[in-house]
Amino acid sequence: MNFEKTLRQTVDDYGLMAKKALGQNFLLNQNITDKIIKLSLEKQGLTDFSEKDVLEVGPGPGGLTRAIIKQNPRHLTVVEMDERCIEIMNELKNQTDVLMDVLNQDALALDISNIASKPLQIVSNLPYNISVPLLTSWLENIHCIEAMTLMFQKEVADRICAPVKTKDYGRLSVIAQLTCRIERLLTLNPDCFVPAPKIFSTVLLFLPLEDAPHLEILHKVSELTKLAFAQRRKMVRQSLKSVPNLEKVLDLAGVLPTMRAEEINPEQYLKMAELL
């Protein structure tokens, strides 16, 4: 569909300057936002968002929102804290036949299980200052999600995707890789954004695993990794000494007491959690 204004015109008309306090960096190149959505659909084997419920967090001036609308979702929910952007979202809502809800609230307080009748497609250029808490909350509710197309600071994306025995491997790597298959879609340089941040950004596609751990087990994994990575240079016989029956748990999980946190793979952390 054709929108009445370009993204640049929208930003100029509303005098929309990105707010650092909200972690905002606007992506105003419509070719790039269209490419992000098309790459995600292609990787999922989809031609568009027909019959899909989509949630977008932090739409800003609406670059990704426009790209989503072009793919004809069954229903689109946008969540935005910045009231200036709410006006823009309502303007877009009036230009499309797509069923669209505009929520002016904190995404961290949103219960995603209440906003769709089927598993959600989540799309977001995540606000930098809440990207990890948001991702963690969604991973804990992975049964409500069909796929997530999310943009992070590149260093956060590197941590999420990090393999075992690397410096970036940590708690976030373990929990993300136990719940999803993760693919890098593309990396964007700072000049793509307004204002230009000092870092590169990476878009990741998260595809939930059918055998993703239940929430109770995931919480145990979280506690184990919190202990282990808090003292990542120490052997686990020391960092996990508060774990009941530690010697037996390590043995059954195939973990040597002399191993360190970054040497234990996600499946071994999962096995330990299941034994507790």
Buried (B, 14 or more C-beta within 10 A) or exposed (E): EEBEBEBEEBBEEBEBEBBEEBBBBBBBBBEBBBBBBBBBBEBBEBEEBEEBBBBBBBBBBBBBBBBBBBBBBBBBBBBBBBEBBBBBBEBBBEBBEBEBEBBBEEBEEBEBEEBBEEBBBBBBBBBBEBBBEBBBBBBBEBEBBBBBBBBBBBEBBBBBBBEBEEEBBBBBBBBBBBBBEBBBBEEBEEEBBBEEBEBBBBBBBBBBEEEBBEEEBBEBBBBBBEBBBEBBEBBBBEBBEEBEEBEEBBEEBEBEEEBBBBBBBBBBBBBBBBBE
